[in-house]
Amino acid sequence: MEKLKRTLIVWVSIYPPLTIILAVFKEHLNALPLALRTLVLTVILVPLMTYILIPFWTRIFDRIDLLRRRKKKIKNS
């Protein structure tokens, strides 16, 4: 279950900003060669994911897990 949780966190961290960046800068990015386009995207996305999005979503998922465990504990009492 932990791997699934980590997979979901990475997915919700990368999909929205990647989609937004591609939509907003489509014309500028399409003018670049593929290797440079990939470099630009990774320079933006990797720090954003590492320092902001993954920690944010990890806290959210941890809170959800905590609430589920509390609810289950109360139910079993």
C-alpha angles and dihedrals in degrees: 000000000000092000090051090051092051091047092052091047092053092045096050088045097054108030101063098044092042091051092047094048092049092048096046099041099030097124094045094046095046089057090061126082113259096254092051092044090053091048092052092049094048093046088057101036104042097059091039091054096040099048105026119013104040093046090047095050092042090058091048094050091045090054091050090051091049092051091049092050092048091048091048091047092051091047092051094047 
